Amino acid sequence: MERYKEIERTIIKTYRAGLWSRFVKAIKEYELIKENDHICVCISGGKDSMLMAKLFQELLRHSDFHFEATYLVMNPGYNQENLELIKSNLELLNIPALFRETDIFEIANLQEKSPCYLCAKMRRGALYKLAKELGCNKIALGHHYDDVIETTLMNMLNVGSFQTMLPKLHSENYEGMELIRPMYLIRERDIIRWSNFNELKFIQCACRFTENRKEDEIHTGSKRLDTKKLIKELLNYNPFVEKNIFKAATNVNIDKILGYKKDGVYHNYLKDYDKEDKE
């Protein structure tokens, strides 16, 4: 059996419960894919997006309705080592991806301070633009369950806002385009187990900004890494803390909060506090 076929079998056999079943569940539960959709599967080169591409290949084989998938690597300016690793993994995994070149890293790194926000914004915009040119109506990103709970907690602790990473959302700038996150229910630990089992090596961080910084400086300035560590510590307090952070975003009690935003408009609980019950 060819190597890529052996790897595919581990997705639907060995790690079926943690990967394939959760992938399918997210698609059904959040209605991420509809008939005749054309999805741009965005591959960054890391473990998450590479696995997502393989999951889409399996879904195309087993789906009971028609949809299309185009696999895209948008090169923001990877160094040669990372670029070669991405290409070799695509060949190993039998993923027919298109490459599109950009100069995003070069532009973002002109910023004096951390260019992360600008880089992320430019990459997202470039993906929408390229997907539109390819005739796609949706782009799929490889964010997983752990990304969701980390984002929720980061917003609470660092921004003072309760908001989470949604499984899908409409593009504000590209009409008819939608972003979906089909790995929304997959745990990162299961992705790592699958990768290690198959002895696969993927790029870690391709950021040009961090290449010239010391490892301790990168880790010190990483809010996401700090949040990962915090969640790990909180598991000692409550073993269900991860599940509860995720669940909290589906269990918001509007009657018990001081305020909220809807369509950009802020609503204070005092506004309706003294109104008589009309029922």
NUFIVEX-214810 format. One record per residue: residue in one letter; x, y, z of N, C-alpha, C, O, CB in turn. Coordinates in steps of 0.1 Angstrom, whole numbers, padded with zeros to 4 digits, always signed. Glycine has a CB too. Example, Ala and Ser with C-alpha at 12.3 -4.5 7.8 and 13.67 -1.06 7.14 Angstrom:
A+0132-0057+0078+0123-0045+0078+0132-0033+0078+0142-0033+0085+0113-0045+0090;S+0128-0022+0071+0137-0011+0071+0129+0000+0079+0134+0011+0080+0141-0006+0057;
END
This chain:
M+0008-0012+0000+0000+0000+0000+0009+0012+0000+0019+0013+0007-0009+0000+0012;E+0005+0022-0008+0013+0035-0009+0012+0042+0005+0002+0041+0012+0008+0044-0020;R+0023+0050+0007+0024+0057+0020+0012+0066+0023+0007+0065+0034+0037+0065+0020;Y+0008+0073+0014-0003+0083+0016-0016+0076+0019-0025+0081+0027-0005+0092+0004;K-0018+0064+0013-0030+0056+0016-0030+0050+0030-0040+0049+0037-0032+0045+0006;E-0018+0046+0035-0016+0042+0049-0020+0053+0058-0027+0051+0069-0002+0037+0051;I-0016+0065+0055-0019+0077+0064-0033+0080+0064-0039+0083+0074-0011+0089+0059;E-0040+0079+0052-0054+0081+0051-0062+0071+0060-0072+0074+0066-0059+0080+0036;R-0057+0058+0060-0064+0048+0068-0064+0051+0083-0073+0048+0090-0058+0035+0065;T-0053+0058+0087-0052+0061+0102-0062+0072+0105-0066+0073+0117-0038+0066+0105;I-0066+0080+0095-0076+0090+0098-0090+0084+0100-0097+0089+0109-0076+0101+0086;I-0093+0075+0092-0107+0069+0093-0108+0056+0101-0118+0051+0103-0112+0067+0079;K-0096+0051+0105-0096+0039+0113-0090+0041+0127-0097+0042+0137-0088+0028+0106;T-0077+0043+0128-0070+0044+0140-0075+0056+0149-0077+0055+0161-0055+0045+0138;Y-0076+0068+0142-0080+0080+0149-0094+0085+0145-0097+0097+0144-0070+0091+0147;R-0103+0075+0141-0116+0079+0136-0124+0087+0146-0130+0097+0142-0123+0066+0133;A-0124+0083+0159-0132+0090+0169-0128+0104+0171-0136+0113+0172-0132+0082+0182;G-0115+0106+0172-0109+0120+0175-0108+0129+0163-0109+0141+0164-0096+0118+0181;L-0107+0123+0151-0105+0132+0139-0117+0131+0130-0124+0141+0128-0093+0127+0132;W-0119+0120+0123-0129+0119+0112-0143+0122+0118-0151+0130+0112-0129+0106+0106;S-0147+0116+0129-0160+0117+0135-0163+0131+0139-0174+0136+0137-0162+0107+0146;R-0153+0138+0145-0155+0151+0150-0155+0161+0138-0162+0172+0139-0144+0155+0159;F-0148+0158+0128-0148+0166+0115-0162+0166+0109-0168+0177+0106-0138+0161+0105;V-0168+0154+0108-0181+0153+0102-0192+0159+0111-0201+0165+0106-0184+0138+0100;K-0190+0157+0124-0200+0163+0134-0200+0178+0133-0211+0184+0133-0196+0159+0148;A-0189+0184+0132-0188+0199+0131-0195+0204+0118-0203+0214+0118-0174+0204+0131;I-0193+0197+0107-0199+0201+0094-0214+0200+0095-0221+0209+0090-0193+0192+0083;K-0219+0189+0101-0233+0187+0102-0239+0197+0112-0250+0203+0110-0236+0173+0106;E-0233+0198+0124-0239+0206+0135-0240+0221+0132-0249+0227+0135-0231+0204+0148;Y-0229+0226+0125-0229+0240+0122-0232+0243+0108-0231+0255+0103-0215+0246+0125;E-0237+0233+0100-0241+0234+0086-0230+0242+0078-0233+0252+0072-0255+0242+0086;L-0218+0236+0078-0207+0243+0072-0206+0242+0057-0201+0250+0050-0194+0238+0078;I-0211+0230+0052-0210+0228+0037-0224+0224+0032-0232+0217+0037-0201+0216+0035;K-0227+0231+0021-0240+0228+0014-0237+0223+0000-0226+0224-0006-0249+0241+0013;E-0248+0217-0006-0246+0212-0020-0242+0222-0029-0246+0234-0029-0259+0206-0024;N-0232+0218-0038-0226+0227-0048-0217+0238-0043-0213+0247-0051-0237+0233-0056;D-0213+0237-0031-0203+0247-0026-0190+0244-0033-0187+0232-0036-0202+0245-0010;H-0182+0254-0034-0168+0253-0039-0159+0259-0028-0159+0271-0026-0166+0260-0053;I-0152+0250-0021-0145+0254-0009-0130+0255-0012-0124+0246-0018-0147+0244+0002;C-0124+0266-0008-0110+0268-0009-0104+0263+0004-0105+0270+0014-0106+0284-0012;V-0097+0252+0004-0091+0246+0016-0077+0253+0017-0068+0250+0009-0090+0230+0015;C-0075+0261+0027-0063+0269+0029-0053+0262+0037-0055+0258+0048-0066+0283+0035;I-0041+0259+0031-0030+0252+0037-0019+0261+0040-0012+0267+0031-0026+0240+0027;S-0016+0262+0053-0005+0270+0058+0008+0262+0058+0019+0268+0058-0008+0276+0071;G+0007+0249+0059+0019+0241+0060+0021+0234+0073+0029+0225+0075+0031+0249+0057;G+0013+0238+0083+0013+0232+0096+0005+0220+0097-0002+0216+0088+0009+0242+0107;K+0006+0213+0109-0001+0200+0110-0016+0202+0109-0023+0193+0103+0002+0195+0124;D-0022+0213+0114-0037+0214+0114-0042+0215+0099-0052+0208+0096-0041+0227+0122;S-0037+0224+0091-0042+0226+0078-0039+0214+0069-0047+0211+0060-0036+0239+0072;M-0028+0208+0071-0024+0196+0063-0034+0185+0066-0039+0178+0057-0010+0191+0066;L-0037+0183+0079-0047+0173+0082-0061+0176+0077-0068+0168+0072-0048+0171+0098;M-0065+0189+0077-0077+0194+0072-0079+0190+0057-0089+0186+0053-0079+0209+0074;A-0068+0192+0050-0068+0189+0035-0071+0174+0033-0079+0170+0025-0055+0193+0029;K-0065+0165+0041-0067+0151+0040-0082+0148+0044-0088+0139+0038-0058+0143+0049;L-0087+0154+0054-0101+0152+0059-0111+0156+0047-0121+0149+0045-0104+0160+0071;F-0108+0167+0040-0116+0171+0029-0116+0160+0018-0126+0158+0012-0112+0184+0024;Q-0104+0155+0015-0103+0145+0005-0112+0132+0009-0118+0127+0000-0088+0140+0003;E-0112+0129+0021-0120+0118+0026-0135+0121+0024-0143+0113+0020-0117+0114+0040;L-0138+0134+0028-0152+0138+0027-0157+0138+0013-0169+0134+0011-0154+0152+0033;L-0149+0142+0004-0153+0141-0010-0156+0127-0015-0165+0125-0024-0142+0148-0019;R-0149+0118-0009-0151+0104-0013-0164+0098-0008-0171+0090-0014-0139+0095-0009;H-0168+0103+0004-0179+0097+0011-0192+0106+0012-0202+0101+0017-0175+0094+0025;S-0191+0118+0007-0202+0127+0008-0214+0122+0000-0212+0117-0011-0198+0141+0004;D-0226+0125+0005-0238+0121-0002-0244+0132-0010-0255+0131-0016-0249+0115+0007;F-0237+0143-0011-0241+0154-0020-0228+0160-0027-0217+0158-0022-0248+0165-0012;H-0230+0167-0038-0219+0173-0046-0214+0186-0040-0221+0195-0037-0223+0174-0060;F-0201+0187-0039-0194+0199-0036-0179+0198-0042-0175+0187-0044-0194+0203-0021;E-0173+0209-0043-0159+0209-0048-0149+0214-0038-0153+0222-0029-0158+0217-0061;A-0137+0211-0039-0126+0216-0030-0114+0219-0038-0109+0211-0046-0123+0206-0019;T-0108+0231-0036-0096+0235-0042-0086+0237-0031-0089+0245-0022-0097+0248-0052;Y-0074+0231-0032-0064+0232-0021-0054+0243-0025-0048+0243-0035-0057+0218-0019;L-0053+0252-0016-0045+0264-0019-0034+0267-0008-0037+0267+0004-0054+0276-0020;V-0022+0269-0013-0011+0273-0004-0008+0288-0008-0002+0290-0019+0002+0264-0005;M-0011+0297+0000-0008+0311-0002+0005+0314+0005+0006+0314+0017-0020+0321+0003;N+0016+0316-0003+0029+0318+0002+0031+0333+0006+0032+0341-0003+0040+0314-0008;P+0031+0336+0019+0033+0349+0023+0047+0354+0023+0051+0366+0026+0027+0351+0037;G+0056+0344+0020+0071+0348+0020+0079+0338+0029+0088+0342+0036+0073+0362+0025;Y+0075+0325+0028+0082+0315+0036+0097+0314+0032+0101+0317+0021+0076+0301+0034;N+0105+0311+0042+0119+0309+0038+0120+0296+0030+0111+0288+0030+0128+0308+0051;Q+0131+0293+0024+0133+0282+0015+0131+0269+0022+0125+0259+0016+0146+0282+0008;E+0136+0268+0034+0135+0255+0042+0120+0251+0044+0116+0240+0042+0143+0256+0055;N+0112+0261+0049+0098+0258+0051+0091+0255+0038+0082+0247+0038+0092+0270+0059;L+0094+0263+0028+0087+0261+0015+0090+0247+0010+0080+0240+0005+0092+0271+0005;E+0102+0242+0011+0105+0229+0006+0098+0218+0015+0094+0208+0009+0120+0226+0006;L+0097+0220+0028+0090+0211+0036+0075+0210+0033+0070+0199+0033+0092+0215+0051;I+0069+0221+0030+0055+0222+0026+0053+0214+0013+0044+0205+0012+0050+0236+0024;K+0062+0216+0004+0061+0209-0009+0063+0194-0008+0055+0186-0014+0071+0215-0019;S+0072+0190+0000+0075+0176+0002+0063+0169+0009+0060+0157+0006+0088+0174+0010;N+0057+0176+0019+0046+0170+0026+0033+0169+0017+0026+0159+0017+0042+0179+0038;L+0031+0179+0008+0020+0178-0001+0022+0166-0011+0012+0159-0014+0020+0191-0010;E+0034+0164-0015+0037+0152-0024+0035+0139-0016+0029+0130-0021+0051+0153-0029;L+0040+0139-0004+0039+0127+0005+0025+0123+0007+0021+0112+0007+0047+0128+0018;L+0017+0133+0010+0003+0131+0014-0007+0131+0002-0019+0129+0003-0002+0142+0023;N-0001+0133-0010-0009+0133-0022-0020+0143-0022-0032+0141-0025-0015+0119-0024;I-0016+0156-0019-0026+0167-0019-0022+0176-0031-0011+0182-0031-0025+0175-0006;P-0031+0177-0041-0028+0185-0053-0031+0200-0050-0042+0205-0054-0037+0180-0064;A-0022+0207-0044-0024+0221-0040-0018+0231-0050-0008+0228-0057-0018+0224-0027;L-0025+0242-0051-0021+0253-0060-0012+0262-0051-0015+0264-0039-0033+0261-0066;F-0002+0269-0057+0006+0278-0050+0004+0292-0055+0003+0294-0067+0021+0274-0051;R+0002+0302-0046+0001+0316-0050+0011+0324-0042+0011+0323-0030-0013+0321-0049;E+0019+0332-0049+0029+0340-0042+0024+0354-0037+0017+0360-0045+0042+0342-0051;T+0029+0358-0025+0026+0372-0021+0038+0377-0014+0048+0370-0011+0013+0372-0011;D+0038+0390-0010+0050+0396-0003+0045+0401+0011+0050+0411+0016+0056+0407-0011;I+0036+0394+0017+0029+0398+0030+0040+0399+0041+0040+0409+0048+0019+0388+0033;F+0048+0389+0042+0058+0390+0053+0067+0402+0052+0070+0409+0061+0067+0377+0053;E+0071+0405+0039+0080+0416+0037+0074+0429+0041+0080+0438+0047+0084+0416+0022;I+0061+0431+0037+0054+0443+0040+0051+0444+0055+0053+0455+0061+0041+0444+0032;A+0046+0433+0061+0043+0433+0075+0055+0436+0084+0054+0443+0094+0037+0420+0079;N+0067+0431+0080+0079+0433+0088+0085+0446+0088+0095+0449+0094+0089+0422+0084;L+0079+0455+0080+0083+0469+0079+0079+0477+0092+0083+0487+0095+0078+0476+0067;Q+0069+0470+0099+0064+0477+0111+0075+0476+0122+0082+0466+0123+0051+0469+0116;E+0076+0487+0130+0086+0488+0140+0083+0478+0152+0092+0472+0157+0087+0502+0146;K+0070+0477+0155+0067+0468+0166+0062+0455+0160+0063+0453+0148+0056+0474+0175;S+0056+0446+0168+0051+0433+0164+0042+0435+0152+0032+0442+0153+0045+0425+0175;P+0045+0428+0141+0036+0430+0129+0025+0420+0128+0019+0418+0117+0045+0429+0116;C+0023+0412+0139+0013+0401+0138-0001+0404+0134-0007+0397+0126+0013+0394+0152;Y-0006+0416+0139-0020+0419+0136-0021+0423+0121-0030+0418+0114-0024+0431+0144;L-0011+0431+0116-0012+0434+0102-0010+0422+0093-0017+0421+0083-0001+0445+0099;C-0001+0413+0097+0002+0401+0089-0011+0393+0088-0014+0388+0077+0013+0393+0095;A-0017+0390+0099-0029+0382+0099-0040+0388+0091-0047+0381+0084-0034+0380+0114;K-0042+0401+0092-0052+0408+0084-0049+0407+0069-0058+0405+0061-0053+0423+0088;M-0037+0409+0065-0033+0408+0051-0034+0394+0046-0039+0392+0034-0019+0413+0049;R-0031+0384+0054-0032+0370+0049-0047+0367+0047-0050+0360+0037-0025+0361+0060;R-0055+0371+0056-0069+0368+0055-0075+0374+0042-0083+0368+0035-0077+0372+0067;G-0071+0387+0040-0076+0394+0028-0071+0388+0015-0079+0386+0006-0072+0409+0029;A-0059+0383+0016-0053+0377+0004-0060+0363+0001-0062+0360-0011-0038+0374+0005;L-0063+0356+0011-0070+0343+0010-0084+0345+0003-0088+0338-0006-0071+0336+0023;Y-0091+0355+0008-0105+0358+0003-0104+0362-0012-0111+0357-0020-0111+0370+0011;K-0094+0370-0015-0092+0375-0029-0089+0363-0038-0094+0362-0049-0081+0386-0030;L-0079+0355-0034-0075+0344-0042-0086+0333-0044-0088+0328-0054-0063+0337-0036;A-0094+0331-0033-0105+0322-0033-0115+0326-0043-0121+0318-0050-0111+0320-0019;K-0118+0339-0043-0128+0345-0052-0123+0343-0066-0131+0339-0075-0130+0360-0049;E-0110+0345-0069-0105+0343-0082-0106+0329-0087-0107+0326-0099-0091+0348-0083;L-0105+0320-0078-0106+0305-0081-0120+0300-0082-0122+0289-0085-0099+0297-0070;G-0130+0309-0080-0144+0305-0082-0150+0299-0070-0160+0292-0070-0145+0296-0093;C-0143+0301-0058-0148+0295-0046-0158+0304-0039-0158+0316-0040-0137+0292-0036;N-0167+0298-0031-0177+0307-0023-0174+0305-0008-0180+0312+0000-0191+0303-0026;K-0165+0296-0004-0161+0295+0010-0146+0292+0011-0140+0286+0002-0169+0283+0016;I-0140+0297+0022-0126+0293+0025-0126+0286+0039-0133+0289+0048-0117+0306+0026;A-0119+0275+0039-0118+0267+0051-0104+0269+0058-0094+0268+0052-0120+0252+0048;L-0105+0272+0071-0093+0274+0079-0092+0262+0089-0102+0257+0093-0093+0288+0086;G-0080+0259+0093-0077+0248+0102-0077+0250+0117-0070+0243+0124-0064+0242+0098;H-0085+0260+0121-0086+0262+0136-0093+0251+0143-0103+0246+0137-0093+0276+0139;H-0088+0247+0154-0094+0235+0161-0100+0240+0175-0100+0252+0178-0084+0225+0163;Y-0105+0230+0182-0112+0232+0195-0103+0240+0205-0108+0249+0211-0116+0219+0201;D-0091+0237+0206-0082+0244+0215-0080+0258+0211-0079+0267+0220-0068+0237+0216;D-0079+0261+0198-0079+0275+0193-0091+0283+0198-0090+0294+0202-0077+0276+0178;V-0102+0276+0198-0115+0283+0202-0115+0287+0216-0117+0298+0220-0127+0274+0199;I-0111+0277+0225-0112+0281+0239-0101+0290+0243-0102+0298+0252-0111+0268+0248;E-0089+0289+0237-0078+0299+0239-0082+0313+0235-0079+0322+0242-0065+0295+0232;T-0089+0314+0224-0093+0327+0219-0104+0333+0228-0103+0345+0231-0099+0326+0205;T-0113+0325+0233-0123+0330+0242-0117+0335+0255-0121+0346+0259-0133+0318+0246;L-0107+0328+0261-0101+0332+0273-0092+0344+0271-0091+0353+0280-0093+0320+0279;M-0085+0344+0260-0076+0356+0257-0084+0369+0256-0080+0379+0260-0069+0353+0243;N-0096+0368+0249-0104+0380+0248-0109+0385+0262-0110+0397+0264-0117+0377+0239;M-0113+0376+0271-0117+0379+0284-0106+0386+0292-0108+0396+0299-0123+0367+0291;L-0094+0379+0292-0083+0384+0301-0075+0396+0295-0070+0404+0303-0074+0372+0303;N-0075+0397+0282-0066+0407+0276-0074+0419+0269-0069+0430+0267-0057+0401+0266;V-0087+0416+0266-0094+0427+0259-0106+0431+0267-0111+0442+0265-0100+0421+0245;G-0110+0423+0277-0122+0427+0285-0135+0425+0277-0144+0433+0279-0121+0441+0290;S-0135+0415+0269-0147+0412+0260-0150+0397+0260-0140+0389+0258-0145+0418+0246;F-0162+0394+0260-0166+0380+0259-0170+0377+0244-0181+0380+0240-0177+0375+0269;Q-0161+0371+0237-0164+0368+0223-0155+0356+0220-0144+0354+0225-0161+0379+0213;T-0160+0347+0211-0153+0335+0208-0150+0334+0193-0154+0343+0185-0161+0323+0212;M-0144+0324+0189-0141+0321+0175-0152+0313+0169-0154+0301+0173-0127+0314+0173;L-0159+0318+0160-0171+0312+0154-0168+0301+0144-0158+0302+0137-0181+0322+0148;P-0177+0291+0143-0174+0280+0133-0176+0285+0119-0171+0278+0110-0183+0268+0136;K-0183+0295+0117-0185+0301+0103-0189+0316+0104-0196+0320+0114-0195+0293+0095;L-0186+0323+0094-0190+0337+0094-0189+0343+0080-0181+0338+0072-0182+0346+0103;H-0198+0352+0076-0198+0358+0063-0187+0369+0062-0184+0376+0072-0212+0365+0060;S-0181+0370+0051-0171+0380+0048-0177+0394+0047-0188+0395+0041-0163+0377+0035;E-0171+0404+0054-0176+0417+0054-0172+0425+0041-0179+0434+0037-0172+0425+0066;N-0162+0420+0035-0156+0428+0023-0158+0420+0010-0157+0426-0001-0142+0430+0025;Y-0161+0407+0010-0162+0399-0002-0176+0393-0002-0178+0383+0004-0151+0388-0003;E-0185+0399-0009-0199+0395-0010-0200+0381-0015-0194+0377-0025-0207+0404-0019;G-0208+0373-0008-0210+0359-0012-0199+0349-0007-0201+0337-0009-0210+0358-0027;M-0189+0354+0000-0178+0346+0005-0181+0343+0020-0186+0352+0027-0165+0352+0003;E-0177+0331+0024-0179+0327+0038-0167+0319+0043-0161+0312+0035-0192+0318+0039;L-0164+0321+0056-0153+0314+0062-0158+0303+0070-0168+0305+0078-0144+0324+0070;I-0153+0291+0069-0157+0280+0077-0145+0274+0085-0134+0274+0080-0164+0269+0069;R-0148+0268+0096-0138+0261+0104-0142+0247+0107-0148+0244+0118-0135+0269+0118;P-0140+0238+0098-0146+0224+0100-0138+0216+0110-0143+0205+0114-0145+0217+0087;M-0127+0220+0115-0120+0213+0126-0123+0218+0140-0116+0216+0149-0105+0214+0124;Y-0134+0225+0140-0139+0232+0152-0140+0223+0165-0138+0228+0176-0152+0239+0150;L-0143+0211+0163-0145+0202+0174-0134+0192+0176-0134+0183+0185-0158+0194+0172;I-0123+0193+0169-0111+0184+0170-0101+0190+0180-0098+0201+0179-0105+0182+0156;R-0097+0181+0189-0087+0185+0199-0073+0185+0193-0070+0176+0185-0088+0176+0211;E-0065+0194+0197-0051+0195+0192-0043+0182+0196-0035+0178+0188-0044+0207+0197;R-0046+0177+0207-0038+0165+0211-0040+0153+0202-0031+0145+0200-0042+0161+0226;D-0052+0152+0196-0055+0142+0187-0048+0144+0173-0044+0134+0167-0070+0140+0184;I-0047+0157+0170-0039+0160+0157-0024+0156+0159-0018+0151+0150-0040+0175+0154;I-0019+0159+0171-0005+0156+0174-0003+0141+0174+0007+0136+0169-0001+0162+0188;R-0012+0134+0180-0011+0119+0181-0011+0113+0167-0003+0104+0164-0022+0113+0189;W-0019+0118+0158-0020+0113+0144-0007+0116+0137-0001+0108+0130-0032+0120+0137;S-0002+0129+0139+0011+0133+0132+0022+0124+0137+0030+0120+0129+0013+0148+0135;N+0023+0122+0150+0034+0114+0156+0034+0100+0152+0044+0093+0149+0034+0116+0171;F+0021+0094+0151+0019+0080+0148+0025+0078+0134+0030+0067+0131+0005+0076+0149;N+0022+0087+0125+0026+0086+0111+0040+0092+0108+0045+0092+0097+0016+0093+0102;E+0047+0096+0119+0061+0101+0118+0062+0113+0108+0071+0113+0099+0071+0090+0114;L+0052+0122+0109+0052+0133+0100+0058+0146+0106+0057+0148+0118+0037+0136+0095;K+0064+0154+0098+0071+0166+0103+0065+0178+0095+0066+0178+0083+0086+0165+0102;F+0059+0187+0102+0053+0199+0095+0060+0212+0100+0067+0211+0111+0038+0200+0098;I+0059+0223+0093+0064+0235+0098+0058+0239+0111+0046+0236+0113+0063+0246+0087;Q+0065+0246+0120+0060+0250+0132+0054+0264+0131+0042+0267+0130+0070+0249+0143;C+0064+0274+0131+0060+0288+0129+0068+0293+0117+0080+0293+0118+0062+0296+0142;A+0061+0298+0107+0068+0303+0095+0070+0318+0095+0075+0323+0086+0059+0299+0083;C+0067+0324+0107+0068+0339+0108+0082+0344+0106+0091+0339+0113+0062+0343+0121;R+0084+0353+0097+0098+0358+0095+0102+0368+0106+0114+0369+0109+0098+0366+0081;F+0092+0373+0113+0095+0382+0124+0101+0375+0136+0110+0380+0142+0082+0389+0129;T+0097+0363+0138+0102+0355+0150+0115+0348+0146+0122+0344+0155+0092+0345+0154;E+0119+0347+0133+0131+0340+0130+0143+0347+0135+0153+0340+0139+0132+0340+0114;N+0143+0360+0137+0154+0367+0141+0154+0371+0156+0162+0378+0161+0156+0380+0133;R+0145+0364+0163+0144+0367+0178+0147+0354+0185+0146+0343+0180+0129+0371+0181;K+0152+0356+0198+0156+0345+0206+0143+0337+0210+0132+0343+0211+0164+0350+0218;E+0145+0325+0213+0133+0316+0216+0126+0321+0228+0114+0321+0229+0137+0302+0218;D+0133+0325+0239+0127+0330+0251+0120+0343+0249+0110+0345+0256+0138+0332+0262;E+0124+0351+0240+0117+0364+0237+0104+0361+0230+0094+0368+0232+0126+0373+0228;I+0104+0351+0221+0092+0347+0214+0081+0342+0224+0070+0346+0223+0095+0336+0203;H+0086+0333+0232+0077+0327+0242+0071+0337+0252+0060+0336+0256+0083+0315+0249;T+0080+0346+0256+0076+0356+0266+0065+0365+0260+0056+0370+0267+0088+0365+0270;G+0066+0368+0247+0056+0377+0241+0044+0370+0235+0036+0377+0228+0063+0385+0230;S+0043+0357+0236+0032+0350+0230+0020+0349+0240+0021+0341+0249+0036+0336+0226;K+0010+0356+0238-0002+0356+0246-0009+0342+0245-0014+0337+0255-0012+0367+0243;R-0009+0337+0233-0016+0324+0231-0008+0313+0238-0015+0304+0244-0016+0320+0216;L+0005+0313+0238+0013+0303+0245+0010+0304+0260+0009+0294+0267+0028+0304+0242;D+0010+0317+0265+0007+0319+0279-0007+0314+0283-0009+0308+0293+0008+0334+0282;T-0016+0315+0274-0030+0311+0276-0031+0296+0276-0038+0290+0284-0040+0316+0266;K-0023+0289+0267-0022+0275+0267-0018+0270+0281-0023+0260+0287-0013+0269+0256;K-0007+0276+0286-0002+0272+0299-0012+0275+0310-0013+0267+0320+0011+0280+0302;L-0019+0286+0310-0029+0289+0320-0040+0279+0320-0044+0274+0331-0035+0303+0317;I-0045+0275+0308-0056+0265+0308-0051+0252+0313-0058+0245+0320-0060+0263+0293;K-0038+0248+0311-0033+0236+0316-0032+0236+0332-0035+0226+0338-0018+0234+0311;E-0029+0248+0337-0029+0250+0352-0043+0249+0357-0045+0244+0368-0022+0263+0355;L-0052+0255+0350-0066+0255+0355-0072+0241+0355-0082+0238+0362-0075+0264+0346;L-0067+0232+0347-0072+0218+0348-0070+0211+0362-0077+0202+0365-0064+0209+0337;N-0060+0216+0369-0058+0212+0383-0069+0217+0392-0073+0210+0402-0044+0216+0388;Y-0075+0228+0388-0086+0234+0396-0099+0227+0392-0107+0224+0401-0087+0249+0393;N-0101+0224+0379-0113+0217+0375-0110+0210+0362-0106+0216+0352-0124+0228+0372;P-0110+0197+0362-0107+0189+0350-0116+0191+0338-0113+0187+0327-0107+0174+0354;F-0127+0198+0340-0137+0201+0330-0136+0215+0325-0145+0220+0318-0151+0198+0334;V-0125+0222+0328-0124+0236+0325-0124+0239+0310-0130+0249+0306-0112+0242+0331;E-0118+0231+0302-0118+0233+0288-0132+0232+0282-0136+0240+0274-0108+0222+0281;K-0139+0221+0286-0152+0219+0281-0161+0231+0285-0170+0235+0278-0158+0206+0286;N-0159+0236+0298-0168+0246+0303-0165+0260+0296-0174+0267+0294-0166+0248+0318;I-0153+0262+0292-0150+0275+0285-0157+0274+0271-0163+0284+0267-0134+0277+0283;F-0156+0263+0265-0162+0261+0252-0177+0262+0253-0184+0269+0245-0158+0247+0246;K-0183+0256+0263-0197+0256+0265-0203+0269+0269-0214+0273+0265-0201+0246+0276;A-0195+0278+0276-0199+0291+0280-0204+0299+0268-0213+0308+0270-0188+0298+0287;A-0198+0298+0257-0201+0306+0245-0215+0302+0239-0220+0309+0231-0190+0305+0234;T-0220+0290+0243-0233+0286+0239-0244+0287+0250-0255+0283+0248-0232+0271+0234;N-0239+0293+0261-0248+0293+0272-0248+0307+0279-0248+0308+0291-0244+0282+0283;V-0249+0317+0271-0249+0331+0276-0263+0335+0280-0272+0334+0273-0244+0341+0265;N-0264+0339+0293-0277+0344+0299-0278+0359+0298-0272+0366+0306-0278+0339+0313;I-0285+0364+0288-0286+0378+0286-0291+0386+0298-0288+0397+0300-0294+0381+0274;D-0300+0379+0306-0306+0385+0317-0296+0387+0329-0299+0394+0339-0318+0377+0322;K-0284+0381+0328-0275+0382+0339-0261+0388+0334-0251+0385+0340-0272+0368+0344;I-0262+0397+0324-0250+0404+0321-0252+0419+0321-0264+0423+0319-0245+0399+0307;L-0242+0427+0322-0243+0441+0323-0245+0448+0310-0251+0459+0309-0231+0447+0330;G-0241+0442+0299-0243+0448+0286-0238+0439+0275-0231+0429+0277-0235+0461+0285;Y-0242+0442+0263-0238+0433+0251-0239+0442+0239-0246+0452+0238-0247+0420+0250;K-0233+0437+0228-0233+0444+0215-0241+0435+0205-0239+0423+0205-0219+0447+0210;K-0249+0442+0197-0257+0435+0187-0256+0443+0175-0261+0455+0175-0271+0431+0191;D-0250+0438+0164-0249+0446+0151-0242+0459+0154-0245+0469+0147-0263+0448+0145;G-0232+0459+0162-0224+0470+0165-0230+0480+0175-0223+0490+0178-0221+0477+0152;V-0242+0478+0179-0249+0487+0189-0248+0481+0203-0251+0470+0205-0264+0489+0184;Y-0244+0490+0212-0242+0485+0226-0256+0486+0234-0263+0496+0233-0232+0494+0233;H-0259+0476+0241-0271+0475+0249-0268+0474+0264-0261+0464+0267-0280+0464+0244;N-0272+0484+0272-0269+0483+0286-0282+0477+0293-0293+0480+0290-0266+0497+0292;Y-0279+0469+0303-0290+0462+0310-0300+0472+0317-0311+0469+0320-0285+0452+0320;L-0294+0484+0320-0303+0494+0327-0314+0499+0318-0324+0504+0323-0294+0505+0332;K-0312+0498+0305-0322+0504+0295-0335+0498+0297-0345+0505+0297-0317+0501+0281;D-0336+0485+0300-0349+0478+0302-0352+0474+0316-0361+0467+0319-0349+0466+0293;Y-0343+0478+0325-0344+0474+0339-0358+0477+0346-0363+0469+0352-0333+0480+0347;D-0362+0490+0344-0374+0494+0350-0387+0493+0342-0398+0497+0346-0373+0509+0354;K-0386+0487+0330-0398+0485+0322-0407+0474+0328-0402+0464+0333-0394+0481+0308;E-0420+0477+0327-0429+0468+0333-0430+0455+0324-0429+0456+0311-0443+0474+0334;D-0433+0444+0330-0435+0432+0322-0448+0433+0315-0458+0434+0321-0434+0419+0331;K-0447+0432+0301-0459+0434+0293-0467+0421+0292-0478+0421+0287-0455+0439+0279;E-0462+0410+0297-0469+0398+0296-0479+0396+0307-0487+0386+0307-0459+0386+0296;
END
